[in-house]
Amino acid sequence: MKKLSSILAVGGLFVVSTNTVNAMATTATMMQDAPAEAEVGFTQMLKEMFIQGGAGFMGIVLLCLILGLAVAIERIIYLNMATTNTGKLKQQVEDALASGGVEAAKEVCRNTKGPVASIYYQGLDRAGESIESAEKAVVAYGGVQMGQLEKNVSWLSLFIAVAPMLGFMGTVIGMIQAFQKISAVGNLSASLIAGDIQVALLTTVFGLITAIILQIFYNYIIAKIDSIVNDMEDSSIVLIDMLVDHKK
């Protein structure tokens, strides 16, 4: 149910964003003094600019954007599912330890999703040996859970770096073609090289737009991971304290 809610929330966000953009575009069109037939929509303008930029580099930049958004949405859904009300979980585990012992506390952790509950379970599972064993289990499993939180985030940073680099490469190639035409013709004509320069600049623009969009998602994901990791560290300390008090 939580996974379904996250998916629906992300889908709803895209629908609302699309409707908002369409509404803004419609309002802007109605406010123009020129006839509606002469207006060029924002989406149509983007399509024309994309085609002018060339299918080669522009297609690769678009692929980076699609793959980056796919990774970002998957991570956002996973991190939202991994978020736990640590205060409530701590109270439940503490009450279970007081009333039913370690097995009751482990049952609470089994019925709770998220890395914090998993760390609690690993620590409680070693509680019968010693406090040191429980602490080592918590630290070791915390590292495993951190790896799961950061999974595929490196791919997102790769797309952020590659997209503008591809745009700059397209710009360089376009400028080379422009100078080749100048060299072949023998005179400098703005109309002769304007098309190649325009193509060169469009690849850079779309590469930068892709990087900016993915960077926003990347920063949100990193902030979410840091928040969960802080909860994991605080909860680990709280768990060890609870086990020490339970041993007394």
Long-range contacts (C-beta under 8 A, 24 or more apart in sequence): 2-80, 2-81, 2-113, 3-77, 3-81, 6-76, 6-77, 6-80, 6-81, 7-77, 9-80, 10-73, 10-76, 10-77, 49-202, 49-205, 49-206, 50-202, 50-206, 52-198, 52-199, 52-202, 53-170, 53-199, 53-202, 53-203, 53-206, 54-170, 54-199, 54-203, 56-170, 57-166, 57-167, 57-169, 57-170, 57-173, 57-203, 58-170, 58-202, 58-203, 58-206, 60-166, 61-163, 61-166, 61-167, 61-203, 61-206, 61-207, 61-210, 62-206, 62-210, 64-159, 64-162, 64-163, 64-166, 64-210, 64-214, 65-159, 65-163, 65-210, 65-213, 65-214, 67-155, 67-159, 68-155, 68-156, 68-159, 68-160, 68-163, 68-210, 68-213, 68-214, 68-217, 69-213, 69-214, 69-217, 71-152, 71-153, 71-155, 71-156, 71-159, 72-156, 72-214, 72-217, 72-218, 72-221, 74-152, 75-151, 75-152, 75-153, 75-156, 75-221, 76-217, 76-220, 76-221, 76-224, 78-149, 79-149, 79-221, 79-224, 79-225, 79-228, 81-113, 81-114, 82-113, 82-114, 82-115, 82-149, 82-228, 83-114, 83-224, 83-227, 83-228, 84-112, 84-113, 84-114, 84-115, 84-116, 84-117, 84-231, 86-116, 86-231, 86-234, 86-235, 89-116, 89-117, 89-120, 89-235, 90-235, 90-238, 90-242, 93-120, 93-124, 93-239, 93-242, 94-242, 97-242, 97-246, 102-127, 102-128, 102-246, 115-142, 115-145, 115-148, 115-149, 115-228, 115-232, 116-228, 116-231, 116-232, 116-235, 118-145, 119-145, 119-232, 119-235, 119-236, 119-239, 120-235, 120-239, 123-236, 123-239, 123-240, 123-243, 124-239, 124-243, 127-243, 127-246, 131-240, 131-243, 131-244, 131-247, 134-239, 134-240, 134-243, 135-240, 138-236, 138-239, 138-240, 139-236, 142-232, 142-233, 142-236, 145-232, 146-229, 146-232, 149-225, 149-228, 149-229, 150-225, 153-218, 153-221, 153-222, 153-225, 156-214, 156-217, 156-218, 156-221, 157-218, 159-210, 159-214, 160-211, 160-214, 160-215, 160-218, 161-211, 163-207, 163-208, 163-210, 163-211, 163-214, 164-204, 164-207, 164-208, 164-210, 164-211, 165-207, 166-203, 166-207, 167-203, 167-204, 167-205, 167-206, 167-207, 167-208, 167-210, 168-203, 168-204, 168-207, 169-203, 170-199, 170-200, 170-202, 170-203, 170-204, 170-207, 171-200, 171-201, 171-203, 171-204, 172-200, 173-200, 174-199, 174-200, 174-201, 174-203, 175-200
